[in-house]
Amino acid sequence: MKKYIAEFIGTFSMIFCGTGAMTINEVTGGTVTHVGIAFTWGLIVMAMIYAFGETSGAHFNPAVSMAFAYAKKFSWKEVPKYIIAQVLGAFLASLILWVLFPASETLGATIPTVDVWRAFILEFLLTFFLMVVIINVSTGSKEIGVVAGIAIGGVVLLEAMFAGPITNASMNPARSIAPAIVSGNLQHLWMYIFAPILGALLAVVSCKLVKYDNCCEDPQCGNK
């Protein structure tokens, strides 16, 4: 149960701070700035990895949990439980932001500024890059240690910095689902669900091509 609570709290914290920065930026006329939003995302991801990496692995992302399971680093039986915890945490964060900032029209929802197919490709590639780093710095299915926190948080910051103005750099279905539903911005939600999942799975495939079988340090980790 502790690992599910950790995923809930970690995802809640990440979505509250990340989309919270976007929401505050929206309602205050840009005081946080794009750079500030990118740094908020990167720093909160890094902090939550340090806080909960040992407990749950600090996935905080359904695409990451599914990719770890596909790589045989994580049990498929755990995936639905992790996803439920992640989505519930994200929803709580979005609901609190909705109460705090009723003037916001988006609550940090992911809304592309380009054609959907271009946005799909970008989200696919962003998640691919993120998962390549995650799977190579993680220990089994756990994002733990100084290197993991800095590397993963750094990639999130980097991708939010350059891709934020185009797709809001979601890379995470839970991150997109909650604010989209709470704010009513559902137009392109399907893209933000499928593109990250496919991108994360491709990262596992690429890992298998350049590393030993299953990209897995623990031969017992993928037998469920």
C-alpha positions as a Markdown table, in Angstrom:
| # | Residue | x | y | z |
|---|---|---|---|---|
| 1 | Met | 0.0 | 0.0 | 0.0 |
| 2 | Lys | 2.9 | 2.4 | 0.8 |
| 3 | Lys | 4.1 | 2.4 | -2.8 |
| 4 | Tyr | 0.6 | 3.3 | -4.1 |
| 5 | Ile | 0.3 | 6.1 | -1.6 |
| 6 | Ala | 3.8 | 7.3 | -2.7 |
| 7 | Glu | 2.7 | 7.4 | -6.3 |
| 8 | Phe | -0.5 | 9.2 | -5.4 |
| 9 | Ile | 1.4 | 11.9 | -3.3 |
| 10 | Gly | 4.2 | 12.2 | -5.8 |
| 11 | Thr | 1.9 | 12.6 | -8.8 |
| 12 | Phe | -0.3 | 15.0 | -6.8 |
| 13 | Ser | 2.7 | 17.2 | -5.9 |
| 14 | Met | 4.1 | 17.1 | -9.5 |
| 15 | Ile | 0.8 | 18.1 | -11.1 |
| 16 | Phe | -0.1 | 20.7 | -8.4 |
| 17 | Cys | 3.2 | 22.5 | -8.7 |
| 18 | Gly | 3.7 | 22.1 | -12.5 |
| 19 | Thr | 0.2 | 22.9 | -13.7 |
| 20 | Gly | -0.1 | 25.3 | -10.7 |
| 21 | Ala | 2.8 | 27.3 | -12.1 |
| 22 | Met | 1.0 | 27.4 | -15.5 |
| 23 | Thr | -2.3 | 28.4 | -13.9 |
| 24 | Ile | -0.8 | 31.2 | -11.9 |
| 25 | Asn | 1.0 | 32.4 | -14.9 |
| 26 | Glu | -2.3 | 32.4 | -16.8 |
| 27 | Val | -4.3 | 34.3 | -14.1 |
| 28 | Thr | -1.5 | 36.8 | -13.3 |
| 29 | Gly | -0.7 | 37.8 | -16.8 |
| 30 | Gly | 2.6 | 35.9 | -17.2 |
| 31 | Thr | 4.4 | 36.7 | -14.0 |
| 32 | Val | 5.8 | 33.1 | -13.7 |
| 33 | Thr | 7.1 | 33.2 | -17.3 |
| 34 | His | 7.7 | 30.2 | -19.6 |
| 35 | Val | 11.2 | 29.7 | -18.1 |
| 36 | Gly | 9.8 | 29.7 | -14.6 |
| 37 | Ile | 7.2 | 27.1 | -15.6 |
| 38 | Ala | 9.9 | 24.9 | -17.1 |
| 39 | Phe | 12.1 | 25.1 | -14.0 |
| 40 | Thr | 9.1 | 24.3 | -11.8 |
| 41 | Trp | 8.4 | 21.1 | -13.7 |
| 42 | Gly | 12.0 | 20.0 | -13.7 |
| 43 | Leu | 12.6 | 20.8 | -10.0 |
| 44 | Ile | 9.4 | 19.2 | -8.7 |
| 45 | Val | 10.1 | 16.0 | -10.7 |
| 46 | Met | 13.6 | 15.9 | -9.3 |
| 47 | Ala | 12.4 | 16.5 | -5.7 |
| 48 | Met | 9.7 | 13.8 | -5.9 |
| 49 | Ile | 12.2 | 11.3 | -7.3 |
| 50 | Tyr | 14.4 | 11.9 | -4.2 |
| 51 | Ala | 11.4 | 11.7 | -1.9 |
| 52 | Phe | 9.7 | 8.6 | -3.2 |
| 53 | Gly | 12.2 | 6.7 | -5.5 |
| 54 | Glu | 13.0 | 4.2 | -2.8 |
| 55 | Thr | 9.4 | 3.6 | -2.0 |
| 56 | Ser | 7.5 | 3.3 | -5.3 |
| 57 | Gly | 10.2 | 3.9 | -7.9 |
| 58 | Ala | 8.8 | 7.4 | -8.5 |
| 59 | His | 7.1 | 6.6 | -11.8 |
| 60 | Phe | 4.3 | 9.3 | -11.5 |
| 61 | Asn | 3.4 | 8.6 | -15.1 |
| 62 | Pro | 1.3 | 5.7 | -16.6 |
| 63 | Ala | 3.5 | 5.7 | -19.7 |
| 64 | Val | 6.6 | 5.1 | -17.5 |
| 65 | Ser | 4.9 | 2.3 | -15.5 |
| 66 | Met | 3.8 | 0.6 | -18.8 |
| 67 | Ala | 7.2 | 0.9 | -20.3 |
| 68 | Phe | 8.9 | -0.6 | -17.2 |
| 69 | Ala | 6.6 | -3.5 | -17.4 |
| 70 | Tyr | 7.2 | -3.9 | -21.1 |
| 71 | Ala | 10.9 | -3.9 | -20.4 |
| 72 | Lys | 10.3 | -6.7 | -17.8 |
| 73 | Lys | 11.6 | -4.4 | -15.0 |
| 74 | Phe | 8.1 | -4.2 | -13.4 |
| 75 | Ser | 5.2 | -6.5 | -12.9 |
| 76 | Trp | 2.2 | -6.0 | -15.2 |
| 77 | Lys | 0.0 | -6.8 | -12.3 |
| 78 | Glu | 1.1 | -3.6 | -10.6 |
| 79 | Val | 0.5 | -1.4 | -13.6 |
| 80 | Pro | -3.2 | -0.8 | -13.2 |
| 81 | Lys | -2.8 | 0.0 | -9.4 |
| 82 | Tyr | 0.0 | 2.4 | -10.2 |
| 83 | Ile | -2.1 | 4.1 | -12.9 |
| 84 | Ile | -5.1 | 4.5 | -10.6 |
| 85 | Ala | -2.9 | 6.1 | -7.9 |
| 86 | Gln | -1.3 | 8.4 | -10.4 |
| 87 | Val | -4.5 | 9.5 | -12.0 |
| 88 | Leu | -6.2 | 10.1 | -8.6 |
| 89 | Gly | -3.3 | 12.2 | -7.5 |
| 90 | Ala | -3.4 | 14.2 | -10.6 |
| 91 | Phe | -7.2 | 14.7 | -10.3 |
| 92 | Leu | -6.9 | 15.9 | -6.7 |
| 93 | Ala | -4.3 | 18.4 | -7.8 |
| 94 | Ser | -6.4 | 19.8 | -10.6 |
| 95 | Leu | -9.5 | 20.0 | -8.4 |
| 96 | Ile | -7.7 | 22.0 | -5.8 |
| 97 | Leu | -6.3 | 24.3 | -8.5 |
| 98 | Trp | -9.9 | 24.7 | -9.8 |
| 99 | Val | -11.0 | 25.8 | -6.3 |
| 100 | Leu | -8.1 | 28.1 | -5.8 |
| 101 | Phe | -8.1 | 29.7 | -9.3 |
| 102 | Pro | -11.7 | 29.7 | -10.7 |
| 103 | Ala | -10.7 | 32.4 | -13.2 |
| 104 | Ser | -8.4 | 30.0 | -15.0 |
| 105 | Glu | -9.8 | 28.6 | -18.3 |
| 106 | Thr | -7.2 | 25.8 | -18.7 |
| 107 | Leu | -5.8 | 24.8 | -15.3 |
| 108 | Gly | -2.6 | 23.9 | -17.1 |
| 109 | Ala | -4.3 | 21.6 | -19.6 |
| 110 | Thr | -2.2 | 20.5 | -22.5 |
| 111 | Ile | -3.4 | 22.3 | -25.6 |
| 112 | Pro | -1.3 | 22.1 | -28.8 |
| 113 | Thr | -0.6 | 25.3 | -30.8 |
| 114 | Val | 0.1 | 23.3 | -34.0 |
| 115 | Asp | -1.7 | 20.7 | -36.1 |
| 116 | Val | -2.6 | 17.6 | -34.2 |
| 117 | Trp | -0.3 | 15.3 | -36.2 |
| 118 | Arg | 2.7 | 17.6 | -35.6 |
| 119 | Ala | 1.9 | 17.7 | -31.9 |
| 120 | Phe | 1.5 | 13.9 | -31.8 |
| 121 | Ile | 4.9 | 13.4 | -33.3 |
| 122 | Leu | 6.5 | 15.9 | -30.9 |
| 123 | Glu | 4.9 | 14.4 | -27.8 |
| 124 | Phe | 5.9 | 10.9 | -29.1 |
| 125 | Leu | 9.5 | 12.0 | -29.4 |
| 126 | Leu | 9.6 | 14.0 | -26.1 |
| 127 | Thr | 8.4 | 10.9 | -24.2 |
| 128 | Phe | 10.9 | 8.7 | -26.1 |
| 129 | Phe | 13.8 | 10.9 | -25.1 |
| 130 | Leu | 12.5 | 11.0 | -21.5 |
| 131 | Met | 12.1 | 7.3 | -21.2 |
| 132 | Val | 15.5 | 6.6 | -22.8 |
| 133 | Val | 17.0 | 8.5 | -19.9 |
| 134 | Ile | 14.8 | 7.0 | -17.3 |
| 135 | Ile | 15.4 | 3.4 | -18.3 |
| 136 | Asn | 19.2 | 3.9 | -18.4 |
| 137 | Val | 19.6 | 5.7 | -15.1 |
| 138 | Ser | 17.1 | 3.7 | -13.1 |
| 139 | Thr | 17.8 | 0.8 | -10.8 |
| 140 | Gly | 15.4 | -1.9 | -11.9 |
| 141 | Ser | 12.0 | -0.1 | -12.0 |
| 142 | Lys | 13.1 | 2.5 | -9.5 |
| 143 | Glu | 14.2 | 6.0 | -10.2 |
| 144 | Ile | 16.6 | 6.4 | -7.3 |
| 145 | Gly | 19.9 | 8.1 | -6.5 |
| 146 | Val | 21.4 | 11.5 | -7.2 |
| 147 | Val | 22.1 | 10.7 | -10.8 |
| 148 | Ala | 18.5 | 9.7 | -11.5 |
| 149 | Gly | 17.0 | 12.8 | -9.9 |
| 150 | Ile | 19.2 | 15.2 | -11.7 |
| 151 | Ala | 19.1 | 13.4 | -15.1 |
| 152 | Ile | 15.3 | 12.9 | -15.2 |
| 153 | Gly | 14.5 | 16.3 | -13.8 |
| 154 | Gly | 16.9 | 17.9 | -16.2 |
| 155 | Val | 15.3 | 16.2 | -19.2 |
| 156 | Val | 11.9 | 17.3 | -18.1 |
| 157 | Leu | 13.1 | 20.9 | -17.6 |
| 158 | Leu | 14.9 | 20.8 | -21.0 |
| 159 | Glu | 11.9 | 19.5 | -22.9 |
| 160 | Ala | 9.4 | 21.8 | -21.1 |
| 161 | Met | 11.7 | 24.7 | -22.0 |
| 162 | Phe | 11.8 | 24.1 | -25.8 |
| 163 | Ala | 8.5 | 22.2 | -26.4 |
| 164 | Gly | 6.3 | 23.9 | -23.9 |
| 165 | Pro | 5.1 | 26.6 | -26.2 |
| 166 | Ile | 4.0 | 24.0 | -28.8 |
| 167 | Thr | 2.4 | 21.1 | -26.9 |
| 168 | Asn | 2.9 | 22.1 | -23.2 |
| 169 | Ala | 5.4 | 19.1 | -23.1 |
| 170 | Ser | 3.1 | 16.6 | -21.3 |
| 171 | Met | 4.9 | 13.3 | -21.8 |
| 172 | Asn | 2.5 | 11.9 | -19.2 |
| 173 | Pro | -1.2 | 10.8 | -19.7 |
| 174 | Ala | -2.1 | 11.4 | -16.1 |
| 175 | Arg | -0.7 | 14.9 | -16.3 |
| 176 | Ser | -3.0 | 15.7 | -19.3 |
| 177 | Ile | -6.1 | 13.8 | -18.3 |
| 178 | Ala | -6.8 | 15.5 | -15.0 |
| 179 | Pro | -6.6 | 19.2 | -16.0 |
| 180 | Ala | -8.3 | 18.5 | -19.3 |
| 181 | Ile | -11.4 | 16.9 | -17.7 |
| 182 | Val | -11.6 | 19.4 | -14.8 |
| 183 | Ser | -11.2 | 22.4 | -17.1 |
| 184 | Gly | -13.3 | 20.9 | -19.9 |
| 185 | Asn | -10.5 | 21.1 | -22.5 |
| 186 | Leu | -10.9 | 17.7 | -24.0 |
| 187 | Gln | -10.3 | 18.4 | -27.7 |
| 188 | His | -7.0 | 16.6 | -28.1 |
| 189 | Leu | -6.8 | 14.5 | -25.0 |
| 190 | Trp | -6.5 | 11.3 | -27.0 |
| 191 | Met | -3.2 | 12.5 | -28.4 |
| 192 | Tyr | -1.8 | 13.1 | -25.0 |
| 193 | Ile | -2.7 | 9.6 | -23.9 |
| 194 | Phe | -1.4 | 7.6 | -26.8 |
| 195 | Ala | 1.6 | 9.5 | -28.0 |
| 196 | Pro | 3.5 | 9.3 | -24.6 |
| 197 | Ile | 2.7 | 5.6 | -24.2 |
| 198 | Leu | 3.9 | 4.8 | -27.7 |
| 199 | Gly | 7.0 | 6.9 | -27.2 |
| 200 | Ala | 7.9 | 5.3 | -23.9 |
| 201 | Leu | 7.4 | 1.8 | -25.4 |
| 202 | Leu | 9.7 | 2.7 | -28.3 |
| 203 | Ala | 12.4 | 3.8 | -25.9 |
| 204 | Val | 12.3 | 0.3 | -24.4 |
| 205 | Val | 12.7 | -1.2 | -27.9 |
| 206 | Ser | 15.7 | 1.1 | -28.5 |
| 207 | Cys | 17.2 | 0.0 | -25.2 |
| 208 | Lys | 17.0 | -3.6 | -26.2 |
| 209 | Leu | 18.9 | -2.8 | -29.4 |
| 210 | Val | 21.8 | -1.3 | -27.7 |
| 211 | Lys | 22.0 | -3.1 | -24.3 |
| 212 | Tyr | 21.7 | -6.7 | -23.2 |
| 213 | Asp | 18.4 | -8.6 | -23.2 |
| 214 | Asn | 15.4 | -6.8 | -21.7 |
| 215 | Cys | 17.5 | -3.9 | -20.5 |
| 216 | Cys | 17.1 | -5.4 | -17.1 |
| 217 | Glu | 19.7 | -5.7 | -14.4 |
| 218 | Asp | 17.6 | -8.1 | -12.3 |
| 219 | Pro | 16.8 | -11.3 | -14.1 |
| 220 | Gln | 13.9 | -11.9 | -11.7 |
| 221 | Cys | 12.2 | -8.5 | -12.3 |
| 222 | Gly | 10.1 | -9.4 | -15.3 |
| 223 | Asn | 8.7 | -12.8 | -14.6 |
| 224 | Lys | 5.2 | -11.7 | -13.7 |
